[in-house]
Amino acid sequence: MKAEQKIAPYGSWLSPISADLIAENSLSLGQIVLDGQDIYWSEMRPAEGGRNTIMRWRRGAPEEVLPAPFNARTRVNEYGGGAFTVAEGVVYFSHDNDQRLHRLMPGHPPQPITSEAGRRYADGVYDRRFNRIICVSEDHRASGEPVTSIVEVDGTGMGQVRTLVSGHDFYAAPKISPDGLRMAWLAWNHPDMPWDSTELWLADVAADGSLMNRRRVAGGREESIFQPAFSPGGELYFVSDRSQWWNLYRAHEQGMEAMAPMEAEFGLPQWVFGMSTYAFDSEKRMVCSFNREGTWHLATLDLDSRHFNHIETPFTDIHGLVVSHGRAVFVAASPTLLPAVVRMDLATSRYEILRSSSTTVIDTGYLSVPRSLSFPTANGMTAHAFYYPPENRDFQAPADEKTPLLVMGHGGPTSAASNSLSLKIQYWTSRGFAVLDVNYRGSTGYGRDYRSQLNGQWGIADVEDCIAGARHLIQLGVVDEKRLCIRGGSAGGYTTLCALAFHDCFRAASVYYGVSDLEALARDTHKFESHYLDRLIGPYPARRDLYRKRSPIHHVDRVSCPVIFFQGLEDKVVPPDQTEKMVFDLRRKGIPVAYVPFAGESHGLRRAENIKRSLESELYFYSRIFGFMPADPLVPVAIENL
């Protein structure tokens, strides 16, 4: 024990990592676009109601390009991404309020360049040959399922939209070759998700801008393709998991050439548009990022010799990679560095931070550095997680007290937990909670085989792994088995509810917009995920029995654990009625339950005041359940049946 440390129970420690700090000072840094020497990126600002603005780095300083109240956000596939592109100083973006494509020219206010109400646009690229934007369109004008296609939008602002590619259920990543004579894109159909089966297509561009000689060059059943891209020399590259790992390939007339085969992931689950894990420094060299066992790395790849050179960096999370003029730009983070836009000189490997997600500097004495864990789980399998012990330089718990554990299940579920610095995790560890962030079977970053282990097992394998992780820590003697909590949002909320309904391990739980009724999700969700459960559970309605069997809403009688629910009232992914029915049934059963709804929020909390309220409400809830006195002044939350 350090001389200056105070003795206080876990959960009651005073921390400088406040809910206000997290809500007001944290930006979400997104897509990066290069235009000549200028660097553009998007950032979501909770303090502005979750508005997405566009920033530019020019002449050594950041500046905001997109004026308020414009909001660069697209709703294609509901999750969006790829909301803007830039060409010769002109910004083209999707405006959230009307989903129309807008053009922002220097010295002028943004102007819409599409007129049709009911259409959405994403993943745009500028085609100089025809002065047009080529992008993914999602057409909601007719009744029934929206129609997705690849379209061209007249760059002159005349409002003309022409369909270039149609016929598949989904499209992504249209790319134009450097000479403008070819176009590549991704396509897939129901019931597949893009991490299950996708196809890479290539076509020649005709004199009138239409496409001819269309051919599929890669992909198909049980092969996922990610991020097609043309090199400066016109060669087509892409990422495929045909080897069971998302690796880099080059397309030839003779077939496909593996560029850097290894047991690592160069791809990501395509929940959003505009993701990038590699880019070209020249005709001869590529810069790439890859994930090995949950940690991201940076490297260069010689395209002739295929020599792979690892670049040492302090970062463990790297995404949004773009390259130009001997410099790589990306969003990076580490266990002690918040996400930031980083520019790296490829000749020296020196880097500079252009924009951090927070201006606040936090003393490392309040930061918990995660430890990678692999532990045995059901059926002789192995699962993975990041473990964060409690850490606060000012406090220590009584010698006879073990720490409460907060188990986190990530969303998706086809996604992954990161070991980069998250203030939302440090909020708990700096107050005396241990956190276990689980990469359960089905998570990405560990190869297709691991990712596929959730097929048919959602609500089973993920829950088993969360429980196995908690029991592993109990066996190590580092956490209190009587104060185990579990929390999760969206798919992680479903994992949380299944843990409560089908097991007796946890003593408190927090559910953020979580799935409780699988049948309702299958019937009512949006197009992108309308068949997602076919693999995770089984085809619906043919296997309605499984949907009912694994829906926590039908097993409330087995829940004996206090639960707090958080729900956006405009959520179209998990509609509020799912949460409200769960709350009603728990209330009627007499289980301690709290419900915190948020007007104006959809799937995820974007507004600063709601982020703050949710964190403080969750802390208050745990304090009442476990009987500790928080150091923070908290607004009480109504907990029924307590």
C-alpha positions as CSV (number, residue, x, y, z in Angstrom):
1,M,0.0,0.0,0.0
2,K,1.2,3.5,-0.9
3,A,1.5,6.0,1.9
4,E,-0.9,8.4,0.3
5,Q,-3.6,5.8,-0.4
6,K,-6.9,5.7,1.5
7,I,-8.7,2.6,2.6
8,A,-12.2,2.5,1.1
9,P,-14.6,-0.3,-0.1
10,Y,-14.6,-1.2,-3.8
11,G,-17.2,0.8,-5.7
12,S,-16.8,3.8,-3.4
13,W,-13.6,5.2,-4.7
14,L,-13.5,8.8,-5.9
15,S,-12.3,9.0,-9.5
16,P,-11.5,11.9,-11.9
17,I,-12.9,9.9,-14.7
18,S,-16.4,11.2,-14.3
19,A,-19.5,10.7,-16.4
20,D,-19.4,14.4,-17.4
21,L,-15.8,13.9,-18.6
22,I,-16.8,10.9,-20.7
23,A,-20.0,12.5,-22.1
24,E,-18.8,16.0,-22.9
25,N,-15.1,15.6,-23.9
26,S,-15.2,12.3,-25.9
27,L,-15.4,12.5,-29.6
28,S,-16.0,9.4,-31.8
29,L,-13.5,9.6,-34.7
30,G,-14.6,7.9,-37.9
31,Q,-13.9,7.8,-41.6
32,I,-10.7,9.4,-43.0
33,V,-10.4,10.7,-46.5
34,L,-7.3,12.2,-48.2
35,D,-7.6,14.9,-50.9
36,G,-4.2,16.0,-52.1
37,Q,-2.2,17.2,-49.0
38,D,-5.4,17.7,-47.0
39,I,-6.7,15.2,-44.5
40,Y,-10.4,14.9,-43.8
41,W,-12.2,12.9,-41.1
42,S,-15.6,12.6,-39.5
43,E,-16.2,13.0,-35.8
44,M,-19.3,12.4,-33.8
45,R,-19.9,15.0,-31.0
46,P,-22.0,13.9,-28.0
47,A,-22.0,17.6,-26.8
48,E,-23.8,18.6,-30.0
49,G,-26.5,16.0,-29.7
50,G,-24.5,13.4,-31.5
51,R,-23.9,15.5,-34.6
52,N,-21.4,14.2,-37.1
53,T,-19.2,16.9,-38.5
54,I,-16.3,16.8,-41.0
55,M,-12.9,18.1,-40.0
56,R,-9.9,19.0,-42.2
57,W,-6.2,19.1,-41.3
58,R,-4.6,21.9,-43.4
59,R,-1.4,23.9,-42.9
60,G,-0.7,22.4,-39.5
61,A,-4.0,22.7,-37.8
62,P,-7.5,21.1,-37.7
63,E,-10.5,23.1,-38.8
64,E,-14.2,22.3,-39.1
65,V,-15.4,22.1,-42.6
66,L,-19.1,21.2,-42.2
67,P,-21.1,24.0,-40.6
68,A,-23.8,23.3,-38.0
69,P,-26.5,22.1,-38.1
70,F,-25.5,19.8,-41.0
71,N,-24.9,16.2,-39.9
72,A,-22.8,13.9,-42.1
73,R,-24.5,10.6,-41.4
74,T,-26.2,8.0,-43.6
75,R,-28.7,5.4,-42.6
76,V,-28.0,2.9,-45.3
77,N,-28.3,-0.5,-43.7
78,E,-29.3,1.5,-40.6
79,Y,-25.7,1.5,-39.3
80,G,-24.4,3.8,-42.0
81,G,-20.7,4.6,-42.4
82,G,-19.0,6.0,-45.5
83,A,-21.1,9.2,-45.2
84,F,-18.8,11.5,-47.2
85,T,-16.0,11.7,-49.8
86,V,-13.9,14.6,-51.1
87,A,-12.5,15.5,-54.5
88,E,-10.4,18.6,-55.3
89,G,-11.7,20.4,-52.2
90,V,-15.4,19.6,-52.8
91,V,-17.0,17.6,-50.1
92,Y,-19.9,15.3,-50.9
93,F,-21.9,14.0,-47.9
94,S,-25.2,12.5,-46.8
95,H,-27.1,14.8,-44.5
96,D,-28.8,12.9,-41.7
97,N,-32.0,14.9,-41.6
98,D,-33.2,14.2,-45.1
99,Q,-30.7,11.5,-46.2
100,R,-30.1,13.4,-49.4
101,L,-26.6,13.7,-50.9
102,H,-25.2,17.2,-50.5
103,R,-22.2,19.1,-52.1
104,L,-20.1,21.5,-50.1
105,M,-18.0,23.7,-52.3
106,P,-15.3,26.1,-50.8
107,G,-16.9,29.4,-49.8
108,H,-20.5,28.2,-50.3
109,P,-23.1,26.6,-48.0
110,P,-24.0,22.9,-48.5
111,Q,-26.5,22.3,-51.3
112,P,-28.5,19.1,-52.0
113,I,-27.6,17.3,-55.3
114,T,-30.3,14.6,-55.0
115,S,-34.0,15.3,-55.0
116,E,-35.7,12.1,-54.3
117,A,-37.2,11.7,-50.9
118,G,-36.9,8.2,-49.6
119,R,-33.5,7.3,-50.9
120,R,-30.3,7.0,-48.9
121,Y,-26.7,7.1,-50.1
122,A,-23.4,5.7,-48.7
123,D,-19.9,4.6,-49.6
124,G,-19.4,7.2,-52.4
125,V,-16.4,7.6,-54.6
126,Y,-15.7,10.4,-57.1
127,D,-15.3,9.5,-60.7
128,R,-13.4,12.3,-62.4
129,R,-13.9,10.9,-65.9
130,F,-17.6,11.6,-65.7
131,N,-17.8,14.1,-62.9
132,R,-20.1,11.9,-60.9
133,I,-20.4,10.3,-57.5
134,I,-20.7,6.5,-57.6
135,C,-22.3,5.2,-54.4
136,V,-24.6,2.6,-52.8
137,S,-28.2,3.6,-52.8
138,E,-31.0,2.3,-50.6
139,D,-34.4,3.1,-52.0
140,H,-37.3,3.3,-49.6
141,R,-39.9,4.9,-51.9
142,A,-41.9,1.7,-52.5
143,S,-43.6,-0.5,-50.0
144,G,-41.9,-3.6,-48.8
145,E,-38.2,-4.2,-48.4
146,P,-36.0,-1.3,-49.6
147,V,-34.1,-1.8,-52.8
148,T,-30.3,-1.6,-52.7
149,S,-28.2,-0.8,-55.8
150,I,-25.1,1.1,-57.0
151,V,-25.9,4.4,-58.6
152,E,-24.3,7.4,-60.2
153,V,-25.2,10.9,-59.0
154,D,-24.5,13.8,-61.3
155,G,-21.7,15.9,-59.7
156,T,-22.9,19.1,-61.2
157,G,-25.8,19.3,-58.8
158,M,-28.5,18.6,-61.4
159,G,-30.1,15.9,-59.3
160,Q,-29.8,13.1,-61.9
161,V,-29.4,9.6,-60.5
162,R,-28.8,6.6,-62.7
163,T,-28.7,2.9,-61.6
164,L,-25.4,1.2,-62.6
165,V,-25.7,-2.1,-60.8
166,S,-28.8,-3.9,-59.4
167,G,-30.1,-7.4,-58.8
168,H,-28.4,-8.4,-55.5
169,D,-29.9,-7.7,-52.1
170,F,-26.8,-5.8,-50.9
171,Y,-23.9,-3.8,-52.3
172,A,-20.8,-2.2,-50.9
173,A,-17.4,-0.7,-51.8
174,P,-17.7,0.5,-55.4
175,K,-14.1,1.4,-56.5
176,I,-12.9,3.0,-59.8
177,S,-9.6,2.0,-61.3
178,P,-7.0,4.8,-61.6
179,D,-7.6,5.1,-65.4
180,G,-11.3,5.2,-64.9
181,L,-11.9,2.2,-67.2
182,R,-12.9,-0.4,-64.7
183,M,-15.1,-0.6,-61.6
184,A,-15.1,-3.2,-58.8
185,W,-17.7,-3.8,-56.1
186,L,-19.0,-6.2,-53.5
187,A,-22.4,-7.9,-53.5
188,W,-24.3,-10.5,-51.5
189,N,-27.8,-11.8,-51.0
190,H,-30.1,-12.9,-48.2
191,P,-29.7,-14.9,-46.0
192,D,-26.0,-14.1,-45.8
193,M,-24.3,-11.4,-43.9
194,P,-21.1,-9.8,-45.5
195,W,-18.9,-11.8,-43.1
196,D,-20.5,-15.1,-44.3
197,S,-20.6,-15.0,-48.1
198,T,-19.8,-12.1,-50.5
199,E,-18.9,-11.7,-54.1
200,L,-16.3,-9.5,-55.7
201,W,-17.4,-8.2,-59.1
202,L,-15.5,-6.3,-61.9
203,A,-16.8,-4.5,-64.9
204,D,-15.5,-2.3,-67.7
205,V,-16.8,1.3,-67.9
206,A,-18.4,2.1,-71.3
207,A,-18.1,5.4,-73.1
208,D,-21.4,6.6,-71.7
209,G,-20.5,5.6,-68.1
210,S,-22.5,2.5,-68.0
211,L,-21.0,-0.9,-67.1
212,M,-20.3,-3.8,-69.5
213,N,-18.5,-7.2,-69.4
214,R,-19.5,-7.8,-65.8
215,R,-17.8,-10.8,-64.2
216,R,-17.4,-12.2,-60.7
217,V,-13.7,-12.5,-59.9
218,A,-13.8,-13.9,-56.3
219,G,-16.1,-14.9,-53.5
220,G,-19.2,-17.0,-53.3
221,R,-20.6,-19.4,-50.8
222,E,-18.8,-19.5,-47.5
223,E,-16.2,-16.9,-48.6
224,S,-16.2,-13.4,-47.2
225,I,-14.6,-10.6,-49.3
226,F,-13.6,-7.3,-47.7
227,Q,-12.3,-4.0,-49.2
228,P,-11.6,-4.3,-52.9
229,A,-9.0,-1.7,-54.0
230,F,-7.0,-0.8,-57.1
231,S,-3.3,-0.1,-56.8
232,P,-1.9,3.0,-58.5
233,G,-0.8,0.6,-61.2
234,G,-4.4,-0.7,-61.7
235,E,-4.1,-4.1,-60.1
236,L,-7.1,-5.3,-58.1
237,Y,-6.5,-6.3,-54.5
238,F,-8.9,-7.5,-51.8
239,V,-9.2,-9.4,-48.5
240,S,-10.7,-12.9,-48.4
241,D,-11.1,-15.5,-45.7
242,R,-10.8,-18.4,-48.1
243,S,-7.9,-19.7,-45.9
244,Q,-10.1,-19.3,-42.8
245,W,-8.3,-16.0,-42.1
246,W,-9.1,-12.7,-43.6
247,N,-5.9,-12.3,-45.7
248,L,-4.7,-10.1,-48.6
249,Y,-5.0,-11.3,-52.2
250,R,-4.2,-9.9,-55.7
251,A,-6.5,-10.8,-58.6
252,H,-4.8,-12.1,-61.8
253,E,-6.2,-13.4,-65.1
254,Q,-4.9,-16.8,-64.0
255,G,-6.4,-16.6,-60.5
256,M,-5.8,-15.3,-57.1
257,E,-2.4,-14.7,-55.4
258,A,-2.1,-14.7,-51.7
259,M,0.1,-11.7,-50.7
260,A,0.9,-12.3,-47.1
261,P,-0.6,-15.6,-45.8
262,M,-0.7,-15.8,-42.1
263,E,-3.0,-16.6,-39.1
264,A,-4.1,-13.0,-38.7
265,E,-7.0,-10.9,-39.8
266,F,-6.7,-8.1,-42.4
267,G,-10.5,-7.8,-42.5
268,L,-13.4,-6.6,-40.4
269,P,-17.0,-7.4,-40.1
270,Q,-18.7,-5.0,-42.5
271,W,-21.3,-3.5,-40.1
272,V,-20.7,-0.1,-41.6
273,F,-19.4,1.3,-44.9
274,G,-16.1,3.0,-45.5
275,M,-13.8,0.7,-43.5
276,S,-10.1,0.4,-44.6
277,T,-7.3,-1.8,-43.4
278,Y,-4.8,-1.2,-46.2
279,A,-3.8,1.4,-48.7
280,F,-1.1,2.0,-51.3
281,D,2.0,4.1,-50.9
282,S,3.1,3.5,-54.5
283,E,2.7,0.9,-57.3
284,K,5.2,-1.2,-55.4
285,R,4.3,-0.9,-51.8
286,M,1.2,-1.3,-49.6
287,V,0.7,-0.3,-46.0
288,C,-1.6,-2.6,-44.1
289,S,-3.1,-3.2,-40.6
290,F,-3.9,-6.6,-39.2
291,N,-5.3,-8.2,-36.1
292,R,-3.5,-11.0,-34.3
293,E,-5.1,-12.4,-31.2
294,G,-7.1,-9.3,-30.5
295,T,-4.3,-6.7,-31.0
296,W,-3.8,-4.7,-34.2
297,H,-0.5,-4.1,-35.9
298,L,0.9,-2.1,-38.8
299,A,3.1,-3.3,-41.6
300,T,4.3,-2.6,-45.1
301,L,4.2,-5.1,-48.0
302,D,6.4,-5.0,-51.1
303,L,4.0,-5.9,-53.9
304,D,6.7,-7.5,-56.1
305,S,8.7,-9.5,-53.6
306,R,5.8,-9.9,-51.1
307,H,8.3,-9.0,-48.3
308,F,6.3,-8.2,-45.2
309,N,7.8,-5.7,-42.8
310,H,6.3,-5.1,-39.4
311,I,6.3,-1.4,-38.2
312,E,6.7,-1.0,-34.5
313,T,4.1,1.3,-32.9
314,P,2.7,1.8,-29.4
315,F,-0.8,1.2,-30.8
316,T,-3.0,-1.8,-30.2
317,D,-6.0,-0.7,-32.3
318,I,-5.7,0.7,-35.8
319,H,-8.5,1.4,-38.3
320,G,-9.5,3.7,-41.1
321,L,-6.0,3.4,-42.7
322,V,-5.3,5.7,-45.7
323,V,-1.9,6.5,-47.3
324,S,-0.5,9.3,-49.5
325,H,2.7,11.2,-50.1
326,G,4.8,8.8,-47.9
327,R,2.5,9.2,-45.0
328,A,-0.1,6.9,-43.4
329,V,-3.1,8.3,-41.6
330,F,-5.3,6.3,-39.4
331,V,-7.3,6.3,-36.1
332,A,-5.2,4.6,-33.4
333,A,-5.4,3.8,-29.7
334,S,-3.6,1.8,-27.1
335,P,-4.4,0.8,-23.5
336,T,-3.2,4.2,-22.3
337,L,-4.0,6.3,-25.4
338,L,-7.5,7.4,-26.3
339,P,-8.4,7.0,-30.0
340,A,-6.8,9.7,-32.1
341,V,-6.2,10.6,-35.7
342,V,-2.5,9.8,-36.3
343,R,-0.2,10.7,-39.2
344,M,2.9,8.6,-39.6
345,D,6.0,9.3,-41.7
346,L,6.6,5.9,-43.4
347,A,10.3,6.7,-43.9
348,T,11.1,7.2,-40.2
349,S,8.0,5.6,-38.5
350,R,7.6,8.8,-36.5
351,Y,4.1,9.8,-35.9
352,E,2.1,12.8,-34.7
353,I,-1.4,13.1,-33.3
354,L,-3.6,15.4,-35.4
355,R,-6.7,15.0,-33.3
356,S,-7.5,13.2,-30.1
357,S,-10.9,12.0,-29.1
358,S,-10.5,13.9,-25.8
359,T,-8.5,17.0,-24.8
360,T,-8.4,15.7,-21.2
361,V,-5.1,14.2,-20.0
362,I,-5.7,11.5,-17.4
363,D,-3.0,10.5,-14.9
364,T,-2.0,6.9,-15.6
365,G,-2.3,6.2,-11.9
366,Y,-6.1,6.0,-12.6
367,L,-5.8,3.7,-15.6
368,S,-6.2,0.0,-15.6
369,V,-4.1,-1.7,-18.2
370,P,-5.8,-4.8,-19.6
371,R,-4.3,-8.3,-19.6
372,S,-5.1,-10.8,-22.3
373,L,-6.7,-14.0,-21.0
374,S,-7.5,-17.3,-22.7
375,F,-9.5,-19.7,-20.6
376,P,-11.3,-23.0,-21.0
377,T,-15.0,-23.0,-21.7
378,A,-17.7,-25.5,-22.6
379,N,-17.1,-28.5,-24.8
380,G,-13.3,-28.4,-24.4
381,M,-13.1,-25.1,-26.3
382,T,-11.0,-22.0,-25.5
383,A,-12.4,-18.4,-25.2
384,H,-10.6,-15.1,-24.9
385,A,-11.0,-11.8,-23.0
386,F,-9.3,-8.7,-21.7
387,Y,-9.2,-8.4,-17.9
388,Y,-9.0,-5.0,-16.2
389,P,-8.1,-5.0,-12.5
390,P,-9.4,-2.1,-10.4
391,E,-6.9,0.8,-10.3
392,N,-6.9,4.1,-8.6
393,R,-3.7,5.7,-7.2
394,D,-5.6,7.3,-4.3
395,F,-7.5,4.3,-2.9
396,Q,-7.1,0.7,-1.8
397,A,-9.8,-1.7,-0.6
398,P,-9.7,-3.3,2.8
399,A,-7.4,-6.4,2.9
400,D,-10.3,-8.8,3.4
401,E,-12.4,-7.6,0.5
402,K,-12.5,-9.0,-3.0
403,T,-13.4,-6.8,-6.0
404,P,-16.8,-6.9,-7.6
405,L,-16.6,-8.1,-11.3
406,L,-18.3,-6.5,-14.2
407,V,-18.5,-8.9,-17.2
408,M,-19.0,-7.2,-20.6
409,G,-20.4,-8.9,-23.7
410,H,-19.8,-6.9,-26.8
411,G,-22.4,-6.1,-29.4
412,G,-22.8,-7.6,-32.8
413,P,-22.5,-10.4,-32.0
414,T,-20.1,-10.6,-34.9
415,S,-17.7,-8.1,-33.6
416,A,-14.9,-7.9,-31.0
417,A,-13.8,-6.3,-27.8
418,S,-10.7,-4.0,-28.0
419,N,-7.9,-3.6,-25.5
420,S,-7.6,0.1,-26.4
421,L,-8.3,2.8,-23.8
422,S,-12.0,3.2,-23.1
423,L,-13.1,5.7,-20.5
424,K,-16.3,3.9,-20.2
425,I,-14.4,0.9,-18.9
426,Q,-12.0,3.0,-16.8
427,Y,-15.1,4.7,-15.2
428,W,-15.7,1.3,-13.5
429,T,-12.1,0.2,-12.8
430,S,-11.1,3.6,-11.2
431,R,-14.1,3.2,-8.8
432,G,-13.1,-0.3,-7.7
433,F,-14.7,-2.7,-10.1
434,A,-12.8,-5.3,-12.1
435,V,-13.9,-5.6,-15.7
436,L,-13.8,-8.7,-18.0
437,D,-14.4,-7.7,-21.6
438,V,-15.1,-11.0,-23.3
439,N,-14.3,-12.0,-26.9
440,Y,-16.7,-15.0,-26.8
441,R,-16.9,-17.7,-29.5
442,G,-18.2,-15.9,-32.6
443,S,-16.0,-12.9,-32.1
444,T,-13.9,-11.6,-35.0
445,G,-10.1,-11.4,-34.9
446,Y,-9.5,-15.1,-34.3
447,G,-10.2,-16.5,-37.7
448,R,-13.3,-17.8,-39.5
449,D,-13.5,-21.1,-37.5
450,Y,-13.7,-19.2,-34.2
451,R,-16.2,-16.7,-35.8
452,S,-18.4,-19.6,-36.9
453,Q,-18.6,-21.3,-33.5
454,L,-21.6,-19.0,-32.7
455,N,-23.6,-20.3,-35.7
456,G,-26.7,-22.0,-34.3
457,Q,-25.3,-21.3,-30.8
458,W,-26.2,-17.7,-30.1
459,G,-27.5,-17.4,-26.6
460,I,-25.6,-20.5,-25.6
461,A,-21.9,-20.3,-26.5
462,D,-21.5,-16.6,-25.9
463,V,-23.2,-17.0,-22.5
464,E,-21.1,-20.0,-21.6
465,D,-17.9,-18.0,-22.3
466,C,-19.0,-15.0,-20.2
467,I,-19.7,-17.4,-17.3
468,A,-16.5,-19.4,-17.9
469,G,-14.5,-16.2,-17.8
470,A,-16.0,-15.1,-14.5
471,R,-15.5,-18.5,-13.0
472,H,-11.9,-18.5,-14.2
473,L,-11.3,-15.3,-12.2
474,I,-13.0,-16.7,-9.2
475,Q,-10.7,-19.7,-9.3
476,L,-7.7,-17.3,-9.5
477,G,-9.1,-15.7,-6.3
478,V,-9.2,-12.2,-7.7
479,V,-12.9,-11.4,-7.7
480,D,-15.9,-11.7,-5.4
481,E,-18.2,-14.5,-6.5
482,K,-21.1,-12.9,-4.6
483,R,-20.7,-9.6,-6.5
484,L,-20.7,-10.6,-10.2
485,C,-22.4,-8.2,-12.6
486,I,-22.9,-8.5,-16.3
487,R,-23.7,-5.8,-18.8
488,G,-24.1,-5.5,-22.6
489,G,-25.8,-3.5,-25.3
490,S,-27.7,-4.7,-28.3
491,A,-26.5,-8.3,-29.0
492,G,-24.5,-8.0,-25.8
493,G,-27.8,-7.2,-24.1
494,Y,-29.2,-10.4,-25.4
495,T,-26.2,-12.3,-24.0
496,T,-26.8,-10.6,-20.7
497,L,-30.5,-11.5,-20.6
498,C,-29.7,-15.1,-21.6
499,A,-27.2,-15.4,-18.8
500,L,-29.9,-14.3,-16.3
501,A,-32.7,-16.5,-17.8
502,F,-30.8,-19.7,-18.3
503,H,-28.1,-19.6,-15.6
504,D,-27.6,-18.6,-12.0
505,C,-24.2,-16.9,-11.9
506,F,-24.7,-13.1,-11.8
507,R,-26.1,-10.9,-9.0
508,A,-26.9,-7.7,-11.0
509,A,-27.2,-6.8,-14.6
510,S,-27.4,-3.8,-16.9
511,V,-29.0,-4.1,-20.4
512,Y,-28.6,-1.5,-23.0
513,Y,-31.2,-1.8,-25.8
514,G,-31.0,-5.6,-25.6
515,V,-32.8,-8.2,-27.5
516,S,-35.3,-10.2,-25.4
517,D,-37.6,-11.6,-28.0
518,L,-35.9,-13.3,-31.0
519,E,-39.2,-13.8,-32.9
520,A,-39.9,-10.0,-32.7
521,L,-36.4,-9.3,-33.8
522,A,-36.7,-11.7,-36.8
523,R,-40.1,-10.2,-37.8
524,D,-39.6,-6.5,-37.1
525,T,-35.9,-5.7,-37.7
526,H,-34.5,-3.8,-40.7
527,K,-33.4,-5.3,-44.1
528,F,-29.7,-5.7,-43.3
529,E,-30.3,-8.0,-40.3
530,S,-33.6,-9.5,-41.4
531,H,-31.9,-12.9,-42.0
532,Y,-29.0,-12.6,-39.6
533,L,-30.6,-15.0,-37.2
534,D,-30.9,-17.7,-39.8
535,R,-27.3,-18.7,-39.0
536,L,-27.1,-17.7,-35.4
537,I,-30.4,-19.5,-34.4
538,G,-32.0,-21.2,-37.4
539,P,-34.4,-20.3,-40.2
540,Y,-37.6,-18.6,-39.2
541,P,-40.4,-19.5,-38.9
542,A,-39.3,-23.1,-39.6
543,R,-37.4,-23.2,-36.3
544,R,-39.8,-21.1,-34.3
545,D,-39.3,-23.6,-31.5
546,L,-35.7,-22.5,-31.1
547,Y,-36.6,-18.8,-31.2
548,R,-39.1,-19.2,-28.4
549,K,-36.7,-21.5,-26.4
550,R,-33.9,-19.0,-26.5
551,S,-35.9,-15.8,-26.0
552,P,-35.5,-14.5,-22.4
553,I,-38.9,-12.9,-22.6
554,H,-40.5,-16.4,-22.4
555,H,-38.4,-17.3,-19.4
556,V,-38.8,-14.4,-17.0
557,D,-39.9,-16.9,-14.3
558,R,-36.3,-18.1,-14.2
559,V,-34.7,-14.6,-13.7
560,S,-33.9,-13.9,-10.1
561,C,-31.3,-11.1,-10.6
562,P,-31.9,-7.4,-10.4
563,V,-31.8,-5.7,-13.8
564,I,-31.6,-2.1,-15.0
565,F,-32.6,-1.4,-18.6
566,F,-31.7,1.5,-20.9
567,Q,-33.5,2.1,-24.2
568,G,-33.7,4.6,-27.0
569,L,-37.3,5.3,-27.9
570,E,-36.5,5.7,-31.6
571,D,-34.6,2.4,-31.9
572,K,-35.5,0.5,-35.1
573,V,-33.0,-2.3,-34.6
574,V,-34.3,-3.3,-31.1
575,P,-37.7,-1.6,-30.8
576,P,-38.6,-0.2,-27.4
577,D,-41.5,-2.6,-27.0
578,Q,-39.1,-5.5,-26.5
579,T,-37.5,-3.8,-23.5
580,E,-40.8,-2.5,-22.1
581,K,-42.4,-6.0,-22.2
582,M,-39.4,-7.4,-20.3
583,V,-39.6,-4.7,-17.7
584,F,-43.3,-5.2,-17.3
585,D,-42.9,-9.0,-16.7
586,L,-40.0,-8.6,-14.2
587,R,-42.0,-5.9,-12.4
588,R,-45.0,-8.2,-12.2
589,K,-42.8,-11.1,-10.9
590,G,-41.4,-8.9,-8.1
591,I,-37.8,-8.8,-9.4
592,P,-35.9,-5.5,-8.6
593,V,-36.0,-3.7,-11.9
594,A,-35.3,-0.1,-13.2
595,Y,-36.1,1.3,-16.6
596,V,-34.4,4.4,-18.1
597,P,-35.8,5.4,-21.5
598,F,-34.3,8.1,-23.8
599,A,-36.4,10.2,-26.1
600,G,-34.7,11.0,-29.4
601,E,-32.1,8.2,-29.2
602,S,-32.0,5.3,-31.6
603,H,-29.8,2.2,-31.4
604,G,-27.0,3.5,-29.1
605,L,-26.7,6.6,-27.1
606,R,-25.2,9.6,-28.9
607,R,-26.2,12.6,-26.8
608,A,-23.9,13.8,-24.0
609,E,-26.6,14.2,-21.4
610,N,-27.9,10.6,-22.0
611,I,-24.4,9.1,-21.9
612,K,-23.9,10.8,-18.5
613,R,-27.2,9.7,-17.2
614,S,-26.8,6.1,-18.2
615,L,-23.4,5.7,-16.5
616,E,-24.5,7.4,-13.3
617,S,-27.7,5.5,-13.2
618,E,-25.9,2.2,-13.6
619,L,-23.5,3.1,-10.8
620,Y,-26.4,4.1,-8.6
621,F,-28.1,0.8,-9.4
622,Y,-25.1,-1.3,-8.4
623,S,-24.6,0.7,-5.2
624,R,-28.1,-0.1,-4.1
625,I,-27.9,-3.7,-5.0
626,F,-24.4,-4.3,-3.4
627,G,-24.7,-1.8,-0.5
628,F,-21.8,0.5,-1.1
629,M,-21.8,4.3,-1.0
630,P,-20.6,5.9,-4.2
631,A,-18.3,9.0,-3.9
632,D,-20.1,10.6,-6.8
633,P,-23.2,12.8,-6.3
634,L,-25.8,10.7,-8.2
635,V,-29.4,11.3,-9.1
636,P,-31.4,8.4,-7.7
637,V,-33.1,6.0,-10.1
638,A,-36.4,4.4,-9.3
639,I,-35.8,0.7,-8.6
640,E,-39.1,-1.2,-8.3
641,N,-39.4,-4.2,-6.0
642,L,-36.1,-3.5,-4.2
